Amino acid sequence: PIPEGMKHPKIEVPAKYGGANNHQLFYTWLDGVLDWMRAYNICGPDADRHRLIYLRQHLKGDADDWYAQEIDHPDNLETPSFEAAVCKLHDRFVHSSTAAKATEEFA
């Protein structure tokens, strides 16, 4: 929470993720989304549904299409947690060989 009398600073919205098969790009994007959510206090288990909604606002193209089908589809019996949705998004678009390459480059 922001101290009384202070205005909430405007936090720049991170770029949208479109489904690129790039491990570093995915994690840079995710870090930006999480920073944005923390800045607006959209955190914790009580905010999980809101985080899912905001997650979609940070997607475009193939990633947004995937979200509509896999996360937000009316026929889905259960809504995944925010964490599960992010993991599924990563699994869908970032292939293990790309992640392994990123690990090698980082080492």
Backbone as ProteinMPNN parsed JSONL, in Angstrom:
{"seq_chain_A": "PIPEGMKHPKIEVPAKYGGANNHQLFYTWLDGVLDWMRAYNICGPDADRHRLIYLRQHLKGDADDWYAQEIDHPDNLETPSFEAAVCKLHDRFVHSSTAAKATEEFA", "coords_chain_A": {"N_chain_A": [[0.824, -1.202, 0.0], [0.316, 2.29, -0.554], [1.654, 5.091, 1.169], [-0.509, 7.27, 3.023], [-1.769, 10.142, 1.428], [0.07, 10.192, -0.612], [0.501, 10.019, -4.134], [-0.105, 7.395, -6.434], [2.593, 6.195, -8.271], [3.006, 6.405, -11.825], [3.444, 3.52, -13.526], [5.339, 2.129, -16.061], [3.858, 0.199, -18.571], [4.669, -3.135, -19.316], [6.036, -4.53, -22.383], [4.044, -6.476, -24.672], [3.785, -10.039, -24.775], [4.208, -12.235, -27.441], [4.476, -14.925, -27.98], [6.99, -15.812, -28.689], [9.673, -18.091, -29.276], [11.799, -17.918, -27.243], [13.763, -18.07, -24.595], [15.055, -16.16, -22.893], [13.773, -13.768, -23.653], [11.162, -14.39, -22.868], [11.446, -14.585, -20.037], [12.359, -12.019, -19.424], [10.141, -10.529, -20.213], [8.224, -11.654, -18.426], [9.319, -10.896, -15.958], [8.983, -8.123, -16.147], [6.159, -7.962, -16.2], [5.544, -9.038, -13.671], [6.832, -7.16, -12.01], [5.267, -4.912, -12.615], [2.771, -5.769, -11.64], [3.393, -6.051, -8.91], [3.958, -3.385, -8.297], [1.453, -2.255, -8.426], [0.254, -3.555, -6.419], [-0.964, -6.032, -6.94], [-0.992, -8.784, -5.878], [-0.362, -11.951, -4.249], [-2.432, -14.674, -2.934], [-5.149, -13.918, -2.822], [-5.425, -12.232, -4.951], [-5.211, -13.749, -7.191], [-7.036, -14.453, -9.309], [-7.402, -11.953, -10.476], [-4.811, -11.469, -11.32], [-4.608, -13.353, -13.347], [-6.416, -12.265, -15.193], [-5.153, -9.813, -15.759], [-2.821, -10.852, -16.822], [-3.543, -11.693, -19.387], [-3.869, -9.237, -20.6], [-1.333, -8.569, -21.186], [-0.501, -10.028, -23.305], [-0.207, -10.991, -26.78], [-1.101, -11.758, -30.199], [-0.198, -15.067, -31.113], [0.193, -15.979, -28.488], [-1.886, -14.737, -27.08], [-4.069, -15.886, -28.399], [-3.668, -18.557, -27.632], [-4.081, -18.298, -24.853], [-6.802, -17.617, -24.787], [-7.925, -20.002, -25.652], [-6.873, -22.036, -23.959], [-6.842, -21.142, -21.273], [-8.917, -19.276, -20.735], [-11.198, -20.301, -21.876], [-14.677, -20.97, -22.225], [-15.526, -23.627, -21.898], [-13.74, -24.838, -20.219], [-13.311, -26.638, -17.266], [-11.998, -26.032, -14.9], [-10.302, -23.204, -13.609], [-6.979, -22.365, -13.996], [-4.34, -21.615, -11.614], [-2.579, -18.472, -11.366], [0.197, -18.894, -11.393], [0.31, -21.518, -12.481], [-0.765, -21.012, -15.012], [1.19, -19.327, -16.144], [3.35, -21.107, -16.207], [2.323, -23.03, -17.985], [2.083, -21.44, -20.261], [4.781, -20.877, -20.781], [5.694, -23.517, -21.233], [4.285, -24.081, -23.56], [5.264, -22.294, -25.521], [8.071, -21.839, -25.278], [10.576, -23.804, -26.156], [12.35, -26.708, -24.981], [14.974, -26.941, -25.98], [15.618, -24.33, -26.559], [15.565, -23.193, -24.022], [17.661, -24.638, -22.875], [19.785, -23.697, -24.404], [19.81, -21.019, -23.598], [20.561, -21.37, -20.949], [23.155, -22.375, -21.265], [24.38, -20.132, -22.445], [24.236, -18.353, -20.369], [25.869, -19.439, -18.438]], "CA_chain_A": [[0.0, 0.0, 0.0], [1.013, 3.567, -0.633], [1.361, 5.924, 2.335], [-1.6, 8.224, 2.868], [-1.383, 11.435, 0.881], [0.938, 10.037, -1.781], [-0.128, 9.536, -5.356], [0.524, 6.188, -6.974], [3.39, 6.544, -9.452], [2.634, 5.725, -13.061], [4.43, 2.491, -13.857], [5.272, 1.805, -17.478], [3.324, -1.132, -18.864], [5.651, -3.903, -20.091], [5.661, -4.947, -23.731], [3.233, -7.694, -24.722], [4.464, -11.259, -25.24], [3.46, -12.79, -28.557], [4.683, -16.354, -28.161], [8.322, -16.086, -29.241], [10.413, -19.22, -28.72], [13.037, -17.324, -26.764], [13.74, -18.188, -23.142], [15.426, -14.887, -22.268], [12.69, -12.822, -23.925], [10.03, -14.766, -22.014], [11.711, -14.228, -18.644], [12.403, -10.556, -19.332], [8.735, -10.116, -20.253], [7.577, -12.063, -17.179], [9.839, -10.035, -14.897], [8.304, -6.836, -16.295], [4.759, -8.126, -15.788], [5.515, -9.207, -12.215], [7.156, -5.855, -11.415], [4.082, -4.068, -12.796], [1.749, -6.242, -10.701], [3.826, -5.691, -7.553], [3.841, -1.935, -8.136], [0.035, -1.958, -8.217], [-0.182, -4.418, -5.31], [-1.789, -7.132, -7.44], [-0.136, -9.867, -5.398], [-0.893, -12.858, -3.244], [-3.476, -15.622, -3.329], [-6.449, -13.266, -3.006], [-5.416, -11.511, -6.225], [-4.86, -14.698, -8.246], [-7.948, -14.323, -10.462], [-7.095, -10.67, -11.116], [-3.529, -11.626, -12.014], [-4.902, -14.059, -14.601], [-7.041, -11.304, -16.105], [-4.107, -8.89, -16.202], [-1.873, -11.595, -17.649], [-4.0, -11.654, -20.779], [-3.66, -7.882, -21.12], [0.083, -8.454, -21.546], [-0.252, -11.001, -24.371], [-0.672, -10.631, -28.116], [-0.895, -12.754, -31.244], [-0.345, -16.492, -30.802], [0.088, -16.171, -27.034], [-3.242, -14.347, -26.701], [-4.954, -16.94, -28.917], [-3.488, -19.709, -26.752], [-4.729, -17.977, -23.577], [-8.254, -17.698, -24.987], [-8.307, -21.406, -25.807], [-6.427, -22.919, -22.878], [-7.047, -20.601, -19.932], [-10.162, -18.522, -20.583], [-12.263, -20.911, -22.681], [-15.854, -21.257, -21.385], [-15.699, -25.062, -21.661], [-12.789, -25.311, -19.206], [-13.977, -26.927, -15.999], [-11.263, -25.385, -13.814], [-9.409, -22.11, -13.966], [-5.691, -22.602, -13.334], [-3.761, -20.507, -10.856], [-1.71, -17.601, -12.153], [1.476, -19.592, -11.545], [0.129, -22.627, -13.422], [-0.972, -20.44, -16.346], [2.492, -18.859, -16.633], [4.13, -22.315, -16.525], [1.757, -23.605, -19.215], [2.45, -20.53, -21.347], [6.196, -21.148, -21.06], [5.795, -24.855, -21.833], [3.709, -24.064, -24.904], [5.984, -21.488, -26.503], [9.531, -21.888, -25.165], [10.954, -25.213, -26.248], [13.447, -27.057, -24.072], [16.279, -26.674, -26.594], [15.851, -22.894, -26.412], [15.892, -22.979, -22.61], [19.002, -25.194, -22.659], [20.73, -22.762, -25.022], [19.888, -19.85, -22.717], [21.326, -21.786, -19.773], [24.557, -22.441, -21.686], [24.872, -18.774, -22.665], [24.307, -17.687, -19.073], [26.95, -20.034, -17.635]], "C_chain_A": [[0.861, 1.257, 0.0], [0.666, 4.396, 0.597], [0.277, 6.964, 2.024], [-1.058, 9.564, 2.37], [-0.47, 11.358, -0.332], [0.121, 9.555, -2.965], [0.632, 8.299, -5.826], [1.332, 6.576, -8.207], [2.894, 5.78, -10.676], [3.773, 4.774, -13.429], [4.25, 2.127, -15.327], [4.805, 0.363, -17.667], [4.356, -1.892, -19.698], [5.12, -4.256, -21.477], [4.857, -6.242, -23.662], [4.062, -8.846, -25.287], [3.594, -11.905, -26.308], [3.673, -14.266, -28.81], [6.032, -16.711, -28.758], [8.987, -17.247, -28.507], [11.793, -18.726, -28.294], [12.962, -17.255, -25.247], [14.021, -16.848, -22.457], [14.336, -13.843, -22.465], [11.491, -13.111, -23.028], [10.266, -14.305, -20.579], [11.847, -12.72, -18.441], [10.987, -10.0, -19.327], [8.049, -10.433, -18.923], [8.038, -11.191, -16.015], [9.173, -8.66, -14.943], [6.856, -6.892, -15.841], [4.669, -8.244, -14.267], [5.865, -7.908, -11.492], [5.952, -4.926, -11.477], [2.999, -4.47, -11.794], [2.116, -5.895, -9.259], [3.651, -4.198, -7.299], [2.398, -1.525, -7.857], [-0.589, -2.856, -7.149], [-1.185, -5.489, -5.753], [-0.996, -8.402, -7.144], [-0.903, -10.765, -4.437], [-2.067, -13.684, -3.727], [-4.838, -14.968, -3.575], [-6.553, -12.55, -4.347], [-5.207, -12.444, -7.414], [-5.738, -14.548, -9.487], [-7.668, -13.017, -11.214], [-5.773, -10.748, -11.879], [-3.718, -12.372, -13.328], [-5.495, -13.109, -15.63], [-5.988, -10.337, -16.648], [-3.063, -9.587, -17.066], [-2.274, -11.504, -19.115], [-3.789, -10.277, -21.395], [-2.218, -7.661, -21.572], [0.486, -9.481, -22.606], [-0.758, -10.452, -25.698], [-0.484, -11.825, -29.042], [-1.145, -14.182, -30.8], [-0.509, -16.742, -29.305], [-1.309, -15.802, -26.544], [-4.255, -15.388, -27.185], [-4.881, -18.183, -28.033], [-4.218, -19.486, -25.433], [-6.249, -18.128, -23.702], [-8.717, -19.152, -25.042], [-8.021, -22.247, -24.563], [-6.755, -22.433, -21.47], [-8.454, -20.04, -19.76], [-11.331, -19.108, -21.37], [-13.443, -21.285, -21.788], [-16.067, -22.742, -21.082], [-14.725, -25.623, -20.62], [-13.504, -25.499, -17.878], [-13.308, -26.23, -14.821], [-10.398, -24.263, -14.371], [-8.084, -22.344, -13.249], [-5.274, -21.398, -12.494], [-2.921, -19.657, -11.809], [-0.38, -18.303, -12.432], [1.373, -20.721, -12.566], [-0.04, -22.106, -14.848], [0.347, -19.965, -16.946], [3.363, -20.057, -17.018], [3.633, -22.96, -17.816], [2.12, -22.753, -20.429], [3.904, -20.767, -21.757], [6.357, -22.496, -21.76], [5.312, -24.858, -23.28], [4.631, -23.384, -25.918], [7.505, -21.575, -26.435], [9.948, -23.348, -25.099], [12.214, -25.481, -25.442], [14.817, -26.78, -24.675], [16.632, -25.19, -26.485], [16.245, -22.572, -24.977], [17.299, -23.492, -22.306], [20.068, -24.264, -23.237], [20.905, -21.527, -24.144], [20.715, -20.167, -21.476], [22.813, -21.837, -20.098], [25.148, -21.048, -21.846], [25.064, -18.038, -21.347], [25.505, -18.166, -18.266], [28.306, -19.488, -17.984]], "O_chain_A": [[1.987, 1.263, 0.497], [-0.487, 4.41, 1.027], [0.174, 7.462, 0.903], [-0.025, 10.047, 2.835], [-0.26, 12.363, -1.01], [-0.827, 8.784, -2.815], [1.843, 8.179, -5.64], [0.798, 7.227, -9.105], [2.422, 4.648, -10.567], [4.916, 5.193, -13.616], [3.137, 1.851, -15.776], [5.291, -0.56, -17.012], [4.866, -1.356, -20.682], [3.911, -4.277, -21.708], [4.98, -7.008, -22.707], [4.918, -8.657, -26.151], [2.395, -12.101, -26.111], [3.111, -14.815, -29.758], [6.199, -17.811, -29.283], [8.883, -17.374, -27.287], [12.81, -19.067, -28.899], [12.191, -16.477, -24.687], [13.297, -16.453, -21.543], [14.01, -13.108, -21.532], [10.877, -12.19, -22.491], [9.384, -13.7, -19.969], [11.481, -12.205, -17.384], [10.664, -9.111, -18.539], [7.37, -9.577, -18.356], [7.227, -10.792, -15.179], [8.839, -8.095, -13.902], [6.375, -5.976, -15.173], [3.811, -7.616, -13.646], [5.26, -7.588, -10.469], [5.649, -4.232, -10.507], [2.38, -3.608, -11.169], [1.256, -5.493, -8.476], [3.242, -3.794, -6.211], [2.152, -0.559, -7.135], [-1.81, -2.905, -7.001], [-2.13, -5.807, -5.031], [-0.41, -9.011, -8.039], [-1.942, -10.391, -3.894], [-2.627, -13.429, -4.793], [-5.594, -15.413, -4.439], [-7.657, -12.291, -4.826], [-5.041, -11.972, -8.539], [-5.222, -14.52, -10.605], [-7.696, -12.987, -12.444], [-5.634, -10.163, -12.953], [-3.059, -12.057, -14.319], [-5.121, -13.142, -16.802], [-5.939, -10.074, -17.849], [-2.482, -8.964, -17.955], [-1.432, -11.266, -19.981], [-3.553, -10.17, -22.599], [-1.919, -6.683, -22.258], [1.67, -9.767, -22.784], [-1.617, -9.572, -25.738], [0.209, -12.784, -28.702], [-2.17, -14.482, -30.187], [-1.269, -17.623, -28.902], [-1.859, -16.486, -25.68], [-5.191, -15.73, -26.461], [-5.906, -18.79, -27.721], [-4.901, -20.386, -24.945], [-6.898, -18.698, -22.825], [-9.786, -19.486, -24.532], [-8.842, -23.074, -24.166], [-6.929, -23.249, -20.565], [-9.109, -20.301, -18.751], [-12.362, -18.449, -21.51], [-13.248, -21.854, -20.714], [-16.726, -23.076, -20.098], [-14.876, -26.766, -20.189], [-14.223, -24.609, -17.423], [-13.976, -25.877, -13.849], [-9.84, -24.368, -15.463], [-8.061, -22.503, -12.028], [-5.805, -20.3, -12.656], [-2.599, -20.082, -12.919], [0.106, -18.306, -13.563], [2.246, -20.867, -13.421], [0.486, -22.699, -15.79], [0.597, -20.178, -18.132], [4.04, -20.023, -18.045], [4.435, -23.388, -18.646], [2.426, -23.283, -21.497], [4.214, -20.848, -22.946], [7.069, -22.603, -22.758], [5.87, -25.559, -24.124], [4.76, -23.852, -27.05], [8.168, -21.398, -27.457], [9.702, -24.035, -24.109], [13.041, -24.591, -25.245], [15.74, -26.415, -23.946], [17.801, -24.834, -26.337], [17.151, -21.773, -24.742], [18.045, -22.854, -21.563], [21.123, -24.067, -22.634], [22.023, -21.044, -23.966], [21.483, -19.327, -21.006], [23.641, -21.394, -19.302], [26.282, -20.801, -21.436], [25.953, -17.196, -21.225], [26.092, -17.4, -17.502], [29.307, -19.895, -17.393]]}, "name": "protein", "num_of_chains": 1, "seq": "PIPEGMKHPKIEVPAKYGGANNHQLFYTWLDGVLDWMRAYNICGPDADRHRLIYLRQHLKGDADDWYAQEIDHPDNLETPSFEAAVCKLHDRFVHSSTAAKATEEFA"}
